[in-house]
Amino acid sequence: MKGWRGTRAAMRGIAADLGDARISELAPAGLRQWAESLLVQQYAPATVRQRCAIPKSALKLAHREQQLGVIPAFPTIRVDNARQSFFTRPEFKAVHAELVRRDPDAADASLFSYLTGWRKGEVLSLQWAWVDRAQGVIRLPDSKNDDGRVLPLVGELRDLIEKRWKGRALGVSAVFHRGGKPIKRMDRTWASACTAAGLPGCRAAGSTTSGARPPGISSRPATTTRPRWRSPATAPCRCSVATGSWTPGPRRARSRCSRATGRLWSLARSGRRKYAS
């Protein structure tokens, strides 16, 4: 779980279930009962696994700092949520035509995602500073796996970038924007376009990638490049509640991670006897 917003939402659910339980009361049987109760409540297995990972990582961090002797055994949740379906070219063209009628800017963002296979967050956060029109490449400095990418601009993708360049807004650094304001979300627009195109239920995140790419676009559109080094002042914060690891980053991020760690430790120290053995 990389985003702080998702982590905070998960912590609220954990606090509601284990908010008063002491560490000594967290027995394996009780933790299994807790996980099974979440599954019975129709929570997705991935959500249950994340909720188990947060307190487990907090306890591991406390154990590493020699503030905790024994870490209770948390249940292992099997997650099988790999997406199997892909858009064909005619299907995407049908959805894209509906998007053009509803939201032309969102249509451009979805077309970029279809041509490149990039994640929705990477597309919507694309900056003009990363686009080298003279060299015909886009250099993404960071991604979900903390690696950069270099994407060549060819064919339909280059035409799309030139279209966005002509329609850029003064003082706006985002490539994809609505009336000068960066696009934050397009889920509802995407869902309505899919329904109108006869493809209800298709997700905007990750489902705009097609197995059959348009002519001129490589099957591997992005070349992964690793930076040689990063100074501590500019390195991104890597506080992960799923691993308990922490690497120094900007001061603002460090303070945020300190607050997160403090909340997790407080959560680990307090809670009900609901799931105690």
C-alpha positions in Angstrom: 0.0 0.0 0.0 1.9 3.0 -1.2 -0.6 5.9 -0.7 -1.0 7.5 2.7 -4.7 8.1 2.1 -5.4 4.4 1.7 -3.2 3.6 4.7 -5.1 6.1 6.8 -8.5 4.6 5.7 -7.3 1.1 6.6 -6.0 2.3 10.0 -9.5 3.6 10.8 -11.0 0.2 10.2 -8.3 -1.5 12.2 -8.9 0.9 15.1 -12.6 0.0 15.0 -11.8 -3.7 15.4 -8.6 -3.9 17.4 -8.6 -0.4 19.0 -8.5 -1.6 22.6 -6.6 -4.9 22.4 -3.3 -5.2 24.1 -0.4 -6.9 22.3 -0.3 -9.7 24.7 -4.0 -10.4 23.9 -3.4 -10.7 20.1 -3.4 -14.5 19.9 -3.2 -16.3 16.5 -6.6 -17.8 16.8 -8.2 -14.4 17.6 -6.4 -12.8 14.6 -7.6 -15.5 12.3 -11.1 -14.9 13.6 -10.7 -11.2 12.9 -9.6 -11.8 9.3 -12.3 -14.4 8.7 -14.9 -11.9 10.0 -13.7 -9.3 7.5 -14.1 -11.8 4.7 -17.6 -12.7 5.9 -18.4 -8.9 5.7 -17.6 -9.1 2.0 -14.2 -7.3 2.3 -11.9 -8.1 -0.6 -9.0 -10.5 0.2 -6.5 -7.8 -0.8 -8.2 -5.4 1.7 -8.0 -8.0 4.5 -4.4 -8.7 3.7 -3.6 -5.0 3.9 -5.4 -4.6 7.3 -3.3 -7.5 8.6 -0.1 -6.1 7.2 -0.4 -2.7 8.9 -0.4 -3.8 12.6 2.0 -6.6 11.8 4.5 -4.1 10.3 4.1 -1.8 13.3 4.9 -4.7 15.7 7.9 -5.7 13.6 9.2 -2.1 13.7 8.7 -2.1 17.5 10.5 -5.5 17.7 13.4 -4.1 15.6 13.7 -1.2 18.0 13.8 -3.7 20.9 10.5 -2.3 22.3 8.7 -5.6 21.8 9.7 -9.2 22.6 7.4 -11.5 20.7 5.4 -10.7 17.5 2.0 -12.5 17.3 1.5 -14.7 14.2 -0.9 -13.0 11.7 -2.9 -15.0 9.2 -1.8 -15.3 5.6 -4.5 -14.2 3.2 -4.4 -15.5 -0.4 -5.1 -12.9 -3.0 -5.8 -13.8 -6.6 -6.9 -10.5 -8.3 -4.8 -10.5 -11.4 -6.7 -8.9 -14.3 -7.2 -11.2 -17.2 -9.2 -9.1 -19.7 -7.8 -6.6 -22.2 -9.4 -4.0 -24.4 -9.4 -4.7 -28.1 -8.9 -1.9 -30.5 -12.6 -1.6 -31.6 -13.7 -1.8 -27.9 -11.4 1.1 -26.9 -12.4 3.1 -29.9 -16.1 2.8 -28.9 -15.4 3.9 -25.3 -13.1 6.7 -26.5 -15.8 8.0 -28.8 -18.1 8.3 -25.9 -15.4 10.0 -23.8 -14.9 12.6 -26.5 -18.5 13.5 -26.4 -18.5 13.7 -22.6 -15.1 15.0 -21.6 -12.5 15.6 -24.4 -9.7 16.1 -21.9 -10.4 12.8 -20.1 -10.5 11.2 -23.6 -7.0 12.4 -24.3 -5.8 11.0 -21.0 -7.4 7.6 -21.6 -5.9 7.5 -25.1 -2.5 8.2 -23.7 -2.9 5.4 -21.2 -4.1 3.0 -24.0 -1.1 3.8 -26.2 1.5 3.6 -23.4 0.1 1.1 -20.8 0.9 3.6 -18.0 -1.0 3.6 -14.8 -3.7 6.2 -14.4 -1.9 8.1 -11.7 1.2 8.3 -13.9 -0.8 9.6 -16.8 -2.7 12.3 -14.8 0.4 13.5 -13.1 2.4 13.9 -16.3 4.2 17.2 -16.4 5.4 19.2 -19.4 8.9 19.4 -17.8 9.2 15.7 -18.5 8.2 16.0 -22.1 11.1 16.6 -24.5 9.4 17.4 -27.8 12.7 18.2 -29.6 14.1 14.8 -28.8 10.8 13.0 -29.1 10.8 11.3 -25.7 9.0 11.5 -22.3 11.2 11.0 -19.3 9.2 9.9 -16.2 11.4 10.5 -13.2 9.6 8.2 -10.8 6.9 5.5 -10.9 5.2 3.0 -8.6 8.3 0.8 -8.3 10.6 3.9 -7.8 12.2 3.5 -11.2 12.1 6.1 -14.0 11.1 5.5 -17.6 11.9 6.8 -21.0 9.1 6.7 -23.6 9.6 7.5 -27.3 7.1 9.7 -29.0 6.1 8.1 -32.2 3.0 7.8 -34.4 -0.4 8.5 -32.7 1.3 9.2 -29.4 3.3 12.0 -30.8 0.2 13.5 -32.5 -1.6 13.4 -29.1 1.2 15.2 -27.3 1.3 17.9 -30.0 -2.5 18.3 -29.6 -2.1 18.8 -25.9 0.8 21.2 -26.4 -1.4 23.4 -28.6 -4.1 23.4 -26.0 -1.9 23.9 -23.0 -3.0 26.5 -20.4 -0.8 29.4 -19.2 0.8 28.6 -15.9 -0.3 25.0 -15.9 2.4 22.4 -15.8 0.1 19.3 -16.2 -0.2 17.8 -19.6 -3.8 16.7 -19.0 -6.0 19.3 -17.4 -9.6 20.6 -17.6 -9.8 24.3 -18.2 -6.4 24.9 -16.6 -7.1 22.7 -13.6 -5.2 19.3 -13.4 -7.5 16.3 -13.8 -7.8 14.5 -10.4 -10.3 11.8 -11.2 -12.2 10.5 -14.2 -13.8 7.4 -12.8 -17.4 8.5 -13.2 -16.8 9.8 -16.7 -15.1 6.5 -17.7 -17.8 4.4 -16.2 -20.6 6.3 -18.0 -18.7 6.0 -21.3 -18.2 2.3 -20.9 -21.8 1.8 -20.2 -22.8 3.8 -23.2 -20.4 1.8 -25.3 -21.9 -1.5 -24.1 -19.0 -2.4 -21.9 -20.3 -1.8 -18.3 -18.1 -2.6 -15.4 -14.7 -1.8 -17.0 -12.3 -0.1 -14.7 -10.3 3.0 -15.6 -7.3 2.0 -13.7 -5.2 -0.6 -15.5 -8.0 -1.6 -17.9 -7.2 0.9 -20.6 -4.2 -1.2 -21.7 -4.8 -3.4 -24.7 -2.9 -6.5 -25.7 -2.9 -5.4 -29.3 -1.2 -2.1 -29.6 -1.7 0.4 -32.4 0.9 0.6 -35.2 4.0 2.5 -34.4 3.9 1.7 -30.6 6.3 -0.9 -29.3 4.9 -3.8 -27.2 7.3 -2.4 -24.5 6.5 1.3 -24.7 8.5 2.3 -21.7 12.2 1.6 -21.1 13.0 1.2 -17.4 16.0 3.3 -16.3 17.5 3.3 -12.8 19.1 6.5 -11.4 22.8 6.2 -10.5 22.2 7.7 -7.0 19.9 10.0 -5.0 21.0 12.3 -2.4 19.2 12.1 1.0 17.7 15.6 0.4 16.0 14.6 -2.8 15.3 10.9 -2.3 11.6 10.0 -2.0 10.3 8.9 1.3 10.0 5.1 1.4 8.0 4.6 4.6 6.0 1.4 3.8 3.6 0.1 6.4 3.6 -3.2 4.4 7.4 -3.7 5.1 8.2 -1.6 8.1 11.2 -0.1 6.2 12.1 3.6 6.2 14.5 5.6 4.1 15.2 9.3 4.8 13.4 11.6 2.5 12.3 15.2 2.5 11.6 16.8 5.9 7.9 17.1 5.2 7.7 13.4 4.3 9.8 12.4 7.3 7.5 14.2 9.7 4.5 12.5 8.0 6.2 9.1 8.4 6.9 9.8 12.1 3.3 10.6 12.7 2.3 7.4 10.9 4.7 5.3 13.0 3.5 6.9 16.2 -0.1 6.1 15.3 0.7 2.5 14.4 2.5 2.0 17.7 -0.3 3.5 19.6 -2.7 1.2 17.8 -0.5 -1.8 18.7 -0.5 -0.9 22.4 -4.2 -0.3 22.8 -7.4 -2.3 21.8 -10.3 -4.4 23.0 -10.4 -8.0 24.1 -12.8 -8.8 21.2 -10.4 -11.1 19.4 -8.3 -12.3 22.3 -8.2 -16.0 22.9 
